Amino acid sequence: MDQLTKILTVIGSAMGVAAIFMFIMNFNRLRAGMAEDDARTVDKAVQGMIINGVFVVIIAGAVAYAVSQLSAITG
């Protein structure tokens, strides 16, 4: 089960890093939209930041839950 835990952690970490990267990209889009006074770009960037922030929290929670359940099985 230790190997499964490591694999699950790596997959969850990769997904979390991808979501954080997209959060940063949306932040840059937000800054560009604010500099150009483009309300549509700002709205899309804020929406993307919120969605990616939620994904980070969901991924972290799911991985933590799965790892704790695997630890309880082997415990």
Biopython code that builds the backbone (N, CA, C, O; Angstrom):
import numpy as np
from Bio.PDB.StructureBuilder import StructureBuilder

atoms = [
    (1, "MET", "N", (0.814, -1.194, 0.000)),
    (1, "MET", "CA", (0.000, 0.000, 0.000)),
    (1, "MET", "C", (0.860, 1.261, 0.000)),
    (1, "MET", "O", (0.407, 2.327, -0.418)),
    (2, "ASP", "N", (2.098, 1.137, 0.469)),
    (2, "ASP", "CA", (2.972, 2.301, 0.505)),
    (2, "ASP", "C", (3.244, 2.821, -0.905)),
    (2, "ASP", "O", (3.296, 4.031, -1.125)),
    (3, "GLN", "N", (3.415, 1.914, -1.848)),
    (3, "GLN", "CA", (3.651, 2.329, -3.231)),
    (3, "GLN", "C", (2.411, 3.000, -3.815)),
    (3, "GLN", "O", (2.522, 3.980, -4.552)),
    (4, "LEU", "N", (1.242, 2.481, -3.489)),
    (4, "LEU", "CA", (-0.004, 3.081, -3.963)),
    (4, "LEU", "C", (-0.175, 4.482, -3.387)),
    (4, "LEU", "O", (-0.639, 5.387, -4.081)),
    (5, "THR", "N", (0.192, 4.664, -2.138)),
    (5, "THR", "CA", (0.117, 5.976, -1.511)),
    (5, "THR", "C", (1.040, 6.956, -2.217)),
    (5, "THR", "O", (0.661, 8.099, -2.471)),
    (6, "LYS", "N", (2.247, 6.511, -2.531)),
    (6, "LYS", "CA", (3.193, 7.385, -3.226)),
    (6, "LYS", "C", (2.691, 7.754, -4.617)),
    (6, "LYS", "O", (2.800, 8.908, -5.032)),
    (7, "ILE", "N", (2.144, 6.783, -5.336)),
    (7, "ILE", "CA", (1.618, 7.050, -6.679)),
    (7, "ILE", "C", (0.457, 8.034, -6.605)),
    (7, "ILE", "O", (0.380, 8.970, -7.400)),
    (8, "LEU", "N", (-0.440, 7.823, -5.654)),
    (8, "LEU", "CA", (-1.582, 8.709, -5.482)),
    (8, "LEU", "C", (-1.127, 10.123, -5.130)),
    (8, "LEU", "O", (-1.683, 11.100, -5.631)),
    (9, "THR", "N", (-0.128, 10.231, -4.279)),
    (9, "THR", "CA", (0.397, 11.535, -3.899)),
    (9, "THR", "C", (1.037, 12.238, -5.086)),
    (9, "THR", "O", (0.853, 13.443, -5.258)),
    (10, "VAL", "N", (1.776, 11.517, -5.900)),
    (10, "VAL", "CA", (2.414, 12.116, -7.078)),
    (10, "VAL", "C", (1.364, 12.600, -8.074)),
    (10, "VAL", "O", (1.476, 13.703, -8.609)),
    (11, "ILE", "N", (0.348, 11.781, -8.323)),
    (11, "ILE", "CA", (-0.711, 12.178, -9.260)),
    (11, "ILE", "C", (-1.454, 13.406, -8.734)),
    (11, "ILE", "O", (-1.712, 14.345, -9.487)),
    (12, "GLY", "N", (-1.792, 13.400, -7.463)),
    (12, "GLY", "CA", (-2.474, 14.548, -6.864)),
    (12, "GLY", "C", (-1.620, 15.797, -6.872)),
    (12, "GLY", "O", (-2.123, 16.896, -7.106)),
    (13, "SER", "N", (-0.330, 15.638, -6.620)),
    (13, "SER", "CA", (0.577, 16.782, -6.648)),
    (13, "SER", "C", (0.687, 17.361, -8.049)),
    (13, "SER", "O", (0.693, 18.580, -8.221)),
    (14, "ALA", "N", (0.774, 16.494, -9.050)),
    (14, "ALA", "CA", (0.857, 16.966, -10.436)),
    (14, "ALA", "C", (-0.409, 17.729, -10.827)),
    (14, "ALA", "O", (-0.335, 18.771, -11.478)),
    (15, "MET", "N", (-1.556, 17.211, -10.432)),
    (15, "MET", "CA", (-2.809, 17.901, -10.738)),
    (15, "MET", "C", (-2.888, 19.237, -9.997)),
    (15, "MET", "O", (-3.359, 20.230, -10.550)),
    (16, "GLY", "N", (-2.428, 19.256, -8.756)),
    (16, "GLY", "CA", (-2.423, 20.495, -7.986)),
    (16, "GLY", "C", (-1.497, 21.540, -8.575)),
    (16, "GLY", "O", (-1.840, 22.721, -8.627)),
    (17, "VAL", "N", (-0.325, 21.113, -9.018)),
    (17, "VAL", "CA", (0.627, 22.041, -9.636)),
    (17, "VAL", "C", (0.047, 22.604, -10.932)),
    (17, "VAL", "O", (0.199, 23.792, -11.215)),
    (18, "ALA", "N", (-0.613, 21.761, -11.716)),
    (18, "ALA", "CA", (-1.236, 22.238, -12.954)),
    (18, "ALA", "C", (-2.321, 23.272, -12.658)),
    (18, "ALA", "O", (-2.427, 24.277, -13.361)),
    (19, "ALA", "N", (-3.122, 23.033, -11.626)),
    (19, "ALA", "CA", (-4.173, 23.985, -11.264)),
    (19, "ALA", "C", (-3.578, 25.293, -10.749)),
    (19, "ALA", "O", (-4.095, 26.370, -11.047)),
    (20, "ILE", "N", (-2.502, 25.206, -9.984)),
    (20, "ILE", "CA", (-1.842, 26.423, -9.498)),
    (20, "ILE", "C", (-1.233, 27.196, -10.661)),
    (20, "ILE", "O", (-1.298, 28.425, -10.688)),
    (21, "PHE", "N", (-0.642, 26.488, -11.624)),
    (21, "PHE", "CA", (-0.084, 27.138, -12.806)),
    (21, "PHE", "C", (-1.179, 27.890, -13.565)),
    (21, "PHE", "O", (-0.973, 29.029, -13.984)),
    (22, "MET", "N", (-2.331, 27.260, -13.742)),
    (22, "MET", "CA", (-3.432, 27.927, -14.437)),
    (22, "MET", "C", (-3.963, 29.114, -13.628)),
    (22, "MET", "O", (-4.404, 30.107, -14.207)),
    (23, "PHE", "N", (-3.924, 29.018, -12.297)),
    (23, "PHE", "CA", (-4.311, 30.143, -11.449)),
    (23, "PHE", "C", (-3.396, 31.328, -11.708)),
    (23, "PHE", "O", (-3.860, 32.462, -11.831)),
    (24, "ILE", "N", (-2.096, 31.066, -11.790)),
    (24, "ILE", "CA", (-1.123, 32.132, -12.050)),
    (24, "ILE", "C", (-1.333, 32.725, -13.442)),
    (24, "ILE", "O", (-1.242, 33.940, -13.621)),
    (25, "MET", "N", (-1.614, 31.875, -14.424)),
    (25, "MET", "CA", (-1.868, 32.373, -15.782)),
    (25, "MET", "C", (-3.110, 33.268, -15.803)),
    (25, "MET", "O", (-3.124, 34.293, -16.485)),
    (26, "ASN", "N", (-4.140, 32.889, -15.068)),
    (26, "ASN", "CA", (-5.343, 33.723, -15.001)),
    (26, "ASN", "C", (-5.075, 35.020, -14.256)),
    (26, "ASN", "O", (-5.676, 36.047, -14.573)),
    (27, "PHE", "N", (-4.189, 34.993, -13.276)),
    (27, "PHE", "CA", (-3.814, 36.223, -12.584)),
    (27, "PHE", "C", (-3.124, 37.177, -13.548)),
    (27, "PHE", "O", (-3.386, 38.380, -13.530)),
    (28, "ASN", "N", (-2.241, 36.640, -14.391)),
    (28, "ASN", "CA", (-1.587, 37.486, -15.394)),
    (28, "ASN", "C", (-2.606, 38.046, -16.387)),
    (28, "ASN", "O", (-2.496, 39.197, -16.809)),
    (29, "ARG", "N", (-3.601, 37.227, -16.761)),
    (29, "ARG", "CA", (-4.656, 37.706, -17.656)),
    (29, "ARG", "C", (-5.475, 38.795, -16.965)),
    (29, "ARG", "O", (-5.906, 39.752, -17.609)),
    (30, "LEU", "N", (-5.689, 38.652, -15.664)),
    (30, "LEU", "CA", (-6.405, 39.672, -14.900)),
    (30, "LEU", "C", (-5.651, 40.993, -14.925)),
    (30, "LEU", "O", (-6.243, 42.050, -15.144)),
    (31, "ARG", "N", (-4.350, 40.928, -14.702)),
    (31, "ARG", "CA", (-3.543, 42.154, -14.730)),
    (31, "ARG", "C", (-3.571, 42.806, -16.101)),
    (31, "ARG", "O", (-3.665, 44.029, -16.206)),
    (32, "ALA", "N", (-3.490, 41.993, -17.160)),
    (32, "ALA", "CA", (-3.534, 42.545, -18.515)),
    (32, "ALA", "C", (-4.895, 43.170, -18.803)),
    (32, "ALA", "O", (-4.969, 44.235, -19.416)),
    (33, "GLY", "N", (-5.956, 42.525, -18.373)),
    (33, "GLY", "CA", (-7.296, 43.068, -18.579)),
    (33, "GLY", "C", (-7.520, 44.358, -17.822)),
    (33, "GLY", "O", (-8.198, 45.260, -18.314)),
    (34, "MET", "N", (-6.957, 44.453, -16.629)),
    (34, "MET", "CA", (-7.094, 45.685, -15.857)),
    (34, "MET", "C", (-6.290, 46.812, -16.487)),
    (34, "MET", "O", (-6.716, 47.967, -16.464)),
    (35, "ALA", "N", (-5.132, 46.487, -17.047)),
    (35, "ALA", "CA", (-4.310, 47.508, -17.691)),
    (35, "ALA", "C", (-4.990, 48.050, -18.947)),
    (35, "ALA", "O", (-4.844, 49.227, -19.277)),
    (36, "GLU", "N", (-5.733, 47.194, -19.644)),
    (36, "GLU", "CA", (-6.414, 47.604, -20.876)),
    (36, "GLU", "C", (-7.847, 48.064, -20.631)),
    (36, "GLU", "O", (-8.534, 48.452, -21.576)),
    (37, "ASP", "N", (-8.306, 48.029, -19.403)),
    (37, "ASP", "CA", (-9.694, 48.358, -19.044)),
    (37, "ASP", "C", (-10.692, 47.537, -19.852)),
    (37, "ASP", "O", (-11.694, 48.061, -20.338)),
    (38, "ASP", "N", (-10.408, 46.248, -19.989)),
    (38, "ASP", "CA", (-11.289, 45.333, -20.715)),
    (38, "ASP", "C", (-12.055, 44.501, -19.692)),
    (38, "ASP", "O", (-11.510, 43.580, -19.083)),
    (39, "ALA", "N", (-13.326, 44.841, -19.516)),
    (39, "ALA", "CA", (-14.139, 44.188, -18.483)),
    (39, "ALA", "C", (-14.342, 42.704, -18.772)),
    (39, "ALA", "O", (-14.393, 41.897, -17.844)),
    (40, "ARG", "N", (-14.459, 42.338, -20.033)),
    (40, "ARG", "CA", (-14.694, 40.933, -20.384)),
    (40, "ARG", "C", (-13.487, 40.072, -20.005)),
    (40, "ARG", "O", (-13.647, 38.977, -19.468)),
    (41, "THR", "N", (-12.291, 40.566, -20.284)),
    (41, "THR", "CA", (-11.079, 39.821, -19.933)),
    (41, "THR", "C", (-10.936, 39.705, -18.425)),
    (41, "THR", "O", (-10.555, 38.653, -17.912)),
    (42, "VAL", "N", (-11.240, 40.780, -17.719)),
    (42, "VAL", "CA", (-11.158, 40.760, -16.257)),
    (42, "VAL", "C", (-12.138, 39.743, -15.684)),
    (42, "VAL", "O", (-11.785, 38.975, -14.789)),
    (43, "ASP", "N", (-13.362, 39.733, -16.193)),
    (43, "ASP", "CA", (-14.366, 38.783, -15.703)),
    (43, "ASP", "C", (-13.946, 37.339, -15.944)),
    (43, "ASP", "O", (-14.084, 36.493, -15.061)),
    (44, "LYS", "N", (-13.432, 37.057, -17.142)),
    (44, "LYS", "CA", (-12.991, 35.693, -17.449)),
    (44, "LYS", "C", (-11.803, 35.292, -16.580)),
    (44, "LYS", "O", (-11.709, 34.145, -16.143)),
    (45, "ALA", "N", (-10.897, 36.235, -16.329)),
    (45, "ALA", "CA", (-9.733, 35.928, -15.503)),
    (45, "ALA", "C", (-10.139, 35.649, -14.059)),
    (45, "ALA", "O", (-9.631, 34.713, -13.441)),
    (46, "VAL", "N", (-11.044, 36.447, -13.524)),
    (46, "VAL", "CA", (-11.510, 36.229, -12.150)),
    (46, "VAL", "C", (-12.236, 34.891, -12.047)),
    (46, "VAL", "O", (-12.042, 34.144, -11.088)),
    (47, "GLN", "N", (-13.068, 34.595, -13.034)),
    (47, "GLN", "CA", (-13.774, 33.316, -13.040)),
    (47, "GLN", "C", (-12.785, 32.158, -13.093)),
    (47, "GLN", "O", (-12.951, 31.170, -12.377)),
    (48, "GLY", "N", (-11.763, 32.267, -13.927)),
    (48, "GLY", "CA", (-10.746, 31.219, -14.021)),
    (48, "GLY", "C", (-9.972, 31.057, -12.726)),
    (48, "GLY", "O", (-9.657, 29.937, -12.325)),
    (49, "MET", "N", (-9.660, 32.180, -12.063)),
    (49, "MET", "CA", (-8.937, 32.105, -10.798)),
    (49, "MET", "C", (-9.779, 31.408, -9.736)),
    (49, "MET", "O", (-9.263, 30.598, -8.966)),
    (50, "ILE", "N", (-11.057, 31.715, -9.692)),
    (50, "ILE", "CA", (-11.936, 31.084, -8.701)),
    (50, "ILE", "C", (-12.042, 29.587, -8.959)),
    (50, "ILE", "O", (-11.919, 28.780, -8.038)),
    (51, "ILE", "N", (-12.271, 29.222, -10.214)),
    (51, "ILE", "CA", (-12.409, 27.800, -10.554)),
    (51, "ILE", "C", (-11.131, 27.041, -10.239)),
    (51, "ILE", "O", (-11.186, 25.955, -9.662)),
    (52, "ASN", "N", (-9.980, 27.594, -10.610)),
    (52, "ASN", "CA", (-8.719, 26.898, -10.351)),
    (52, "ASN", "C", (-8.397, 26.847, -8.865)),
    (52, "ASN", "O", (-7.819, 25.866, -8.396)),
    (53, "GLY", "N", (-8.759, 27.885, -8.115)),
    (53, "GLY", "CA", (-8.575, 27.843, -6.673)),
    (53, "GLY", "C", (-9.413, 26.754, -6.024)),
    (53, "GLY", "O", (-8.955, 26.061, -5.115)),
    (54, "VAL", "N", (-10.647, 26.609, -6.500)),
    (54, "VAL", "CA", (-11.518, 25.541, -5.988)),
    (54, "VAL", "C", (-10.942, 24.174, -6.343)),
    (54, "VAL", "O", (-10.963, 23.261, -5.518)),
    (55, "PHE", "N", (-10.425, 24.024, -7.569)),
    (55, "PHE", "CA", (-9.815, 22.755, -7.970)),
    (55, "PHE", "C", (-8.633, 22.396, -7.079)),
    (55, "PHE", "O", (-8.461, 21.231, -6.719)),
    (56, "VAL", "N", (-7.818, 23.383, -6.720)),
    (56, "VAL", "CA", (-6.669, 23.118, -5.845)),
    (56, "VAL", "C", (-7.150, 22.574, -4.506)),
    (56, "VAL", "O", (-6.594, 21.603, -3.992)),
    (57, "VAL", "N", (-8.179, 23.195, -3.942)),
    (57, "VAL", "CA", (-8.706, 22.754, -2.648)),
    (57, "VAL", "C", (-9.319, 21.355, -2.753)),
    (57, "VAL", "O", (-9.102, 20.514, -1.881)),
    (58, "ILE", "N", (-10.080, 21.108, -3.814)),
    (58, "ILE", "CA", (-10.707, 19.793, -3.993)),
    (58, "ILE", "C", (-9.655, 18.710, -4.171)),
    (58, "ILE", "O", (-9.753, 17.643, -3.565)),
    (59, "ILE", "N", (-8.655, 18.975, -4.995)),
    (59, "ILE", "CA", (-7.600, 17.985, -5.235)),
    (59, "ILE", "C", (-6.846, 17.685, -3.946)),
    (59, "ILE", "O", (-6.591, 16.524, -3.626)),
    (60, "ALA", "N", (-6.489, 18.734, -3.205)),
    (60, "ALA", "CA", (-5.757, 18.523, -1.955)),
    (60, "ALA", "C", (-6.598, 17.726, -0.958)),
    (60, "ALA", "O", (-6.085, 16.829, -0.288)),
    (61, "GLY", "N", (-7.870, 18.049, -0.862)),
    (61, "GLY", "CA", (-8.746, 17.317, 0.052)),
    (61, "GLY", "C", (-8.937, 15.872, -0.354)),
    (61, "GLY", "O", (-8.926, 14.978, 0.492)),
    (62, "ALA", "N", (-9.113, 15.637, -1.648)),
    (62, "ALA", "CA", (-9.312, 14.266, -2.127)),
    (62, "ALA", "C", (-8.072, 13.414, -1.899)),
    (62, "ALA", "O", (-8.176, 12.259, -1.485)),
    (63, "VAL", "N", (-6.906, 13.976, -2.168)),
    (63, "VAL", "CA", (-5.667, 13.216, -1.961)),
    (63, "VAL", "C", (-5.451, 12.953, -0.476)),
    (63, "VAL", "O", (-5.077, 11.845, -0.093)),
    (64, "ALA", "N", (-5.683, 13.957, 0.359)),
    (64, "ALA", "CA", (-5.511, 13.758, 1.799)),
    (64, "ALA", "C", (-6.478, 12.698, 2.328)),
    (64, "ALA", "O", (-6.099, 11.866, 3.152)),
    (65, "TYR", "N", (-7.717, 12.730, 1.858)),
    (65, "TYR", "CA", (-8.703, 11.735, 2.284)),
    (65, "TYR", "C", (-8.300, 10.336, 1.831)),
    (65, "TYR", "O", (-8.351, 9.386, 2.612)),
    (66, "ALA", "N", (-7.904, 10.212, 0.576)),
    (66, "ALA", "CA", (-7.530, 8.895, 0.049)),
    (66, "ALA", "C", (-6.308, 8.335, 0.765)),
    (66, "ALA", "O", (-6.259, 7.145, 1.076)),
    (67, "VAL", "N", (-5.329, 9.181, 1.027)),
    (67, "VAL", "CA", (-4.129, 8.718, 1.728)),
    (67, "VAL", "C", (-4.473, 8.313, 3.153)),
    (67, "VAL", "O", (-3.957, 7.313, 3.652)),
    (68, "SER", "N", (-5.342, 9.077, 3.817)),
    (68, "SER", "CA", (-5.717, 8.704, 5.186)),
    (68, "SER", "C", (-6.496, 7.391, 5.207)),
    (68, "SER", "O", (-6.325, 6.587, 6.124)),
    (69, "GLN", "N", (-7.339, 7.167, 4.216)),
    (69, "GLN", "CA", (-8.077, 5.905, 4.152)),
    (69, "GLN", "C", (-7.142, 4.735, 3.872)),
    (69, "GLN", "O", (-7.309, 3.658, 4.444)),
    (70, "LEU", "N", (-6.169, 4.935, 3.003)),
    (70, "LEU", "CA", (-5.191, 3.875, 2.742)),
    (70, "LEU", "C", (-4.349, 3.589, 3.982)),
    (70, "LEU", "O", (-4.012, 2.438, 4.259)),
    (71, "SER", "N", (-4.015, 4.635, 4.719)),
    (71, "SER", "CA", (-3.243, 4.443, 5.946)),
    (71, "SER", "C", (-4.062, 3.686, 6.987)),
    (71, "SER", "O", (-3.521, 2.874, 7.738)),
    (72, "ALA", "N", (-5.357, 3.949, 7.031)),
    (72, "ALA", "CA", (-6.221, 3.249, 7.984)),
    (72, "ALA", "C", (-6.350, 1.770, 7.631)),
    (72, "ALA", "O", (-6.459, 0.925, 8.519)),
    (73, "ILE", "N", (-6.339, 1.460, 6.347)),
    (73, "ILE", "CA", (-6.434, 0.059, 5.922)),
    (73, "ILE", "C", (-5.184, -0.709, 6.334)),
    (73, "ILE", "O", (-5.268, -1.838, 6.818)),
    (74, "THR", "N", (-4.024, -0.085, 6.137)),
    (74, "THR", "CA", (-2.765, -0.774, 6.435)),
    (74, "THR", "C", (-2.370, -0.634, 7.891)),
    (74, "THR", "O", (-1.532, -1.390, 8.383)),
    (75, "GLY", "N", (-2.975, 0.343, 8.599)),
    (75, "GLY", "CA", (-2.618, 0.676, 9.968)),
    (75, "GLY", "C", (-2.731, -0.443, 10.905)),
    (75, "GLY", "O", (-2.455, -0.282, 12.094)),
]
sb = StructureBuilder()
sb.init_structure("model")
sb.init_model(0)
sb.init_chain("A")
sb.init_seg("    ")
for serial, (resi, resn, name, xyz) in enumerate(atoms, 1):
    if name == "N":
        sb.init_residue(resn, " ", resi, " ")
    sb.init_atom(name, np.array(xyz, "f"), 0.0, 1.0, " ", f" {name:<3s}", serial, name[0])
structure = sb.get_structure()
